[in-house]
Amino acid sequence: MRAVVAREVERLLFRPNLSERAQYCSICFLNQLYLKRSDAELAGNLIKIYFMFFKAYVKKKEFDVKLLSALLTGVNRAFPYARENSETFEEYIETLFDVINGSPISTATQVL
């Protein structure tokens, strides 16, 4: 059931003309999903959702610290449960380091 809910929230996140507040609340909702070892596929999907949204967010060149922090929190919470290897996430590493330059020290530390 959690996978279905996560998929629907993903569809909501990528709708056009969605307010930033609704995006933030959706990301925070996904952050709070309870994960366990048997949810490796769900954790991998959540990480991909976070990174897809992160990539779209970085293209705007506007950094909302709260939303960025929520995205990074979601990645940090889901990563231990995912069975994805590090090669899957190498394409996002450069984008993460680009964000470090324009973000506060607390967010930059979380990225590292």
C-alpha positions in Angstrom: 0.0 0.0 0.0 2.9 2.4 0.7 4.2 1.9 -2.8 0.8 2.9 -4.2 0.7 6.0 -2.0 4.2 7.0 -3.0 3.4 6.6 -6.7 0.4 8.9 -6.3 2.3 11.5 -4.4 5.0 11.3 -7.2 2.2 12.0 -9.7 1.1 15.0 -7.6 4.7 16.4 -7.3 5.2 16.5 -11.1 1.9 18.2 -11.9 2.2 21.6 -13.6 1.2 24.7 -11.6 1.6 23.0 -8.2 2.4 25.5 -5.5 5.7 25.3 -3.7 3.9 24.7 -0.4 2.2 21.6 -1.8 5.5 20.4 -3.1 7.1 20.9 0.2 4.3 19.1 2.1 4.4 16.2 -0.4 8.2 15.8 0.1 7.7 15.9 3.8 5.0 13.3 3.6 7.3 11.0 1.6 10.0 11.6 4.2 7.8 10.2 6.9 7.0 6.9 5.3 8.1 4.1 7.5 10.6 1.8 5.7 12.0 -1.6 6.6 14.5 -4.0 5.0 11.8 -5.7 3.0 10.9 -2.3 1.3 14.1 -2.1 -0.7 12.2 -1.5 -4.0 10.1 1.3 -2.4 13.2 2.9 -0.9 14.9 2.8 -4.3 11.8 4.4 -5.9 11.7 7.1 -3.2 15.4 8.0 -3.8 14.7 8.2 -7.5 11.7 10.5 -6.9 13.8 12.7 -4.6 16.6 13.0 -7.2 14.3 13.6 -10.1 12.6 16.4 -8.2 16.0 17.6 -7.0 17.3 17.8 -10.6 14.2 19.7 -11.7 14.5 22.0 -8.7 18.1 22.8 -9.4 17.3 23.8 -13.0 15.2 26.6 -11.6 18.3 28.1 -9.9 16.1 29.1 -6.9 17.0 27.4 -3.7 14.4 27.2 -1.0 16.4 25.9 2.0 13.4 24.2 3.6 12.6 22.2 0.5 16.2 21.3 -0.2 16.6 20.2 3.4 13.5 18.0 3.1 14.8 16.4 -0.1 18.1 15.6 1.5 16.5 14.2 4.6 14.4 11.9 2.4 17.5 10.6 0.6 19.3 10.1 3.9 16.4 8.2 5.4 15.8 5.9 2.4 19.3 5.2 1.3 20.1 2.6 4.0 17.1 0.5 2.9 17.7 0.7 -0.9 19.6 -2.1 -2.7 20.8 0.3 -5.4 24.5 0.5 -5.9 26.4 3.7 -5.9 26.8 3.7 -9.7 23.1 4.5 -9.9 23.6 7.7 -8.0 26.8 8.9 -9.6 25.0 11.1 -12.1 23.5 13.1 -9.2 26.7 13.6 -7.2 27.8 16.5 -9.4 24.5 18.2 -9.0 24.7 17.8 -5.3 28.1 19.5 -5.2 26.8 22.3 -7.3 24.2 23.0 -4.7 26.8 23.3 -1.9 28.1 26.6 -3.3 24.8 28.4 -3.0 23.4 26.9 0.2 23.8 27.6 3.9 26.3 25.7 5.9 23.8 23.4 7.5 22.4 22.3 4.2 25.9 21.9 2.7 26.9 19.7 5.6 23.8 17.5 5.0 24.8 17.2 1.3 28.2 16.0 2.2 
